[in-house]
Amino acid sequence: MAHEDEKELTAQEAAIYDRQMRLWGVEAQKRLQNSHILISGLTQLGSELAKNLVLSGMNVTLHDVNIVTRANVDSQFFLNEQHIGVNRADACLPAVQELNPLVKVQAITKPLHNYPSDYFDQFNVIIVMSAPRTQQIFLDNLCREKNIAFYAGHAFGLSGIFFCDLGDEHTYRRNTPNEQAADAEALSVKYHSLEKSLKVQWSDLKPTRKRGPVTPAPYVAYQLLLDFVDVHHAFPSSENAAEFVALGKANLATQGLPDFFDEDQLAVLAKTAQADVVPVCAIRDGMPGVLLHVLTTKG
């Protein structure tokens, strides 16, 4: 994980970030400004995340190997028709940087496994959007080795999902309104790796709330999408919905949930797997608040 000496705020930075510093404090803002986040996958959800992190004062590296399509232009505010055919990270870079000239924003375009392991030492957090399962596992294992926070996410239609791995021992402080952060009790929590989490039988999943559903539908839907990507190397669409339905039914039966989704529901899932609904992505993107706690309350 990147560890840099915290720089003092300049007068310009203090003026720009004044309102948010009143919310979470000067020291927290300094830590955010000294952080470096890798965002892989400039989907609408990834773009929404990049916008919010840069506006918060975090340094960001944008990564994508895909080119801009007509569908991207229709859903993403960083892109226009002139970007069609251009790498998505390169296309988004100027607009992301323009949001906040005080932070460092850069773009990389090679597959992440082509970069040497020590390249990732500069990052505090790595976030990957809409990536194949194998890439997610590769990055999560790398992050665990280097003590880097890892997140993976995907939005599909009106649903979305995030996975978080903060390592074998993440320490944080939970203080009450009448308690100073330095005096708060230090607590630790252990996270499971993505690879281990994916080995759990879906029918064995337990709800986090007593009144919640026994098996979370967005999680199962997302795993079915990744199963399809494993075979076809792309998310399903209207053109191959029948293939997705057949594969989905077989995998649900294998996981002990043969009647969890019917054929119509599976067909809808296939047709919305690549649908970036902008309001949904905006609501789903609570990541800046999560990263604030990860980057400022550890230890």
N, C-alpha and C positions, 0 to 999 in steps of 0.2 A: 504494500500500500504506500502511496505517496506520503511523505512526511517532509513538509517544508516549513521553514521559519515563518511565523505569521507576520505579515507586513502591516504597518500602521495605516489607518485610513487617511486618505488625503481629504482636503476640504471639499473637493468636487464629489468624492465618493460619499462623504458624510451627508452632503446635500441631496444626492440622488437617492440614497438608501435611508433617509431620515425616518420615513414613516414605518418601514419594516423594522428598523432598529428599535423603535419605540415598542414594537411588539415582542421581539425576541432578544434584544440587547446587543451592545456593541461587540462583545466577545464572540457571540454566535455569528454575527455578520462577518467578522474577520475570518472565522473558520470557513464560512461558506466561500468567501473570496479566495481563499487559499486552496480550495478543493478543485479537483479535476475529474470530470465525469465523462465517460465514454457512452455514447448512445448509438447503438447499432440497429439500423432499420428505421428509415425516415418515412414510415407510414404516417397516416394522420395522427395516430396516437403518439408516435415518436416525435413528430413535428410539434404537437401540442406540448409535449414534455420539454423539448428543447427550448421552446419559447419561454416557458415558465421558469426553467432553471437559469437561463441567461438573464432574464429580468430580475431574478433574485440575486444575481451577482456571482454565479458559479461559472468557472471556465469549462468549456465543453468541446469535445472532439466528436464530430459527426462521422458516422460510418455507414456505407451502403454499397452494395455491388450491383444493384438494380438500376435500370434507367427509368426516367420519367415517362409515364404513359398518359393517355387521355384521361383515364379514370383518376389518376393522381392529381392532375390539374383541376379536375372537377371538385375534388374534396379537400385539397390542401392549400392553405393561405400563403405559403411561401413560393408557390409555383404558378407559372403561366404557360401559355401555349408555346412560347419561345424555348421553354425548357424540355419539350418533348424530345426524347432520344438522348438526353444528357444524363449523366450519373446523378442520382437523387441527392447524394451528399454534396457534391459540387454545386448542384443547382440551388440547394437550400442555403448554402454557406453565406452568400452576400446578405440575404434578408435576415438571417439569424444574427449575424454580426451587427447589422444596422440597428437592431433592437437595443443593444447595449455596447457602445464602443469601449467601455471600461473593462470588459472581460475579453479573454482570449478564446477565439473560436477557430477551429481548423477542421479540415475534412480529409478523410482517408478512404480509399476505394478498393484496396485489395482484400481478398478473403482473409478473415482474421487469423486463420491457422497458418497463413503465410508470414506472419510477423513473429519475430523471435520472442521467447518467453519474457525476457527482461523488458521488452517494449511496454508491457502492461504494468510495470512497476510504478509508472507515473500516475496511475489512476487511483482514486479513492473508492469509486463506485463504477461498476460496469452494468449497463442496462441493455437488454436485447429485445427487440420487438419482432414478432411474427417470424421467428427463426425455426428451422427444423429442429427436431428433438436432439439429434446428434450434436448440433452446434451449441445448443443450450447446455447440454451435459459437459461438453468440452470446456466451455467458458466457466461454468459453475465450479468444476474441479480445479481449474486454473485459479479462480478467485479464492477458493478455500486454501490452496497452497500459499497464496500470497497475502492472505488476510484482507481481501478486497470485498466490499459488499457487492452482492449480485442480485439483480432483478431480471425477470423475464415477463413479458406481457403480450397480449394479443387482444384486439377488439374485433368482434364479428357481429354485424347487425346491431341488435339492441343489447348484446351481452359483451362481457369482457372478463379477463382474468389476469392476475399478477401472481408471480411466484417470487418469494423473498428468501435469501439465504445469507445470514450475517455471520456464519461460521459456527464452530463448535462451542465457542464461548463469547457471547456478546454481552458486554457489561454496560449498564445504563443507570441513571439516577431518576427516581420518580419522586418529585417533591410536591407537597401540598401548597395551597395558596399562601399559607402563613409560614412557609419554610423556604430558606435559601437553598439554591441548588447545591452549593458546596456542603451543606449540612444534611442533605437528603441521603437516604439509605441506598447503597450501591446494590443493584440486583443483577443477576446473570441469567441468561437464557441460552439454551442450546438449540441450534437449528439443524435440521437434517438436510443432507445433500439432495439435489434434484434427482440424481441417479437412484438414490435409495427411496425417495418419495414415490417415484414412478413405478416401483416394484410392488406397491401396495395394491391388493385386489380392490377394485372399485366397490364391490358389494360390501367390503369391510370398512369403508369410510364411515366415520362417526360425525354427527353434527357438532359444531362449536357452541350452539345454543340449544337449550332443551326443546324449544318450540320450532326450531329450524327443520328444514327437510333432512331426512336421513342421509341421502346422498346428494351432494350439490350438483345440480344440472349443468351449470356453466363449466365445471371441472370435467365432467364426463364428456360434454360436447367438445371441449377443447382437446381432450385426449383422442377422441375419434378423428378430429381434424388432423392431428399430428400423425395418427396411424396412416391416414391417407397420404400425407406428405412423405412419410417413410417409403411408400410404394411408388408414388407418382411424381415425387420431387416438386410438388406444387400443391397449393390449397385447392379444394374442389370448386366447381362453378356450375352454372346451369347446364353446360355442355356435358359434363360427366357426372351429373347428379345420380343417375342410376347406378353407376359403379360405386359411388360413395355409399348409397343406401345398402347395397349388397355387402360391402366391406364392413359398414357400421353394424349391421345386424349380426354378422358373424363375430365381431369383436365384443359386442355387448353380451352375447351368449357366453363367450369365453370368460368374460369378467363377472359372470353370475348375475347379469342384469338384462335378460332377454327381452323384457317388455318395458324397459325404461323409456325408450323413444319408439314411436310407431313409424311406419314408412313415410307418412306425410311430414312428420316432424324432422326426420332425417333429410328429406328432400329440401325442406326449407333451410336447414342448416347448411347444406351444400351450396345453395343459391346465395346465402348471405355470408359465407365464410370470408369473402374478400371485400365485404361492404364496409367502408369507413363512414359511419354516421357521425357527422361532426359534433352535434350536441352530446352524443353518447361519449365520444372520446374526450370532450372537455370535462364532462362529469367524472369519467373514470380516472382522469389524470389527477389524482391526489398525491402524486409522487413527490412534489417539492416539499410538502409538509412532512412526509415520511423521511425524506433525506435530511431535512433540517434536524430532526431528532437524532438520526444516525450520525451525522457529522458533528453535532454540537453537544450531545449528552453522553458520549462514550467515555467510560472511565470515571 
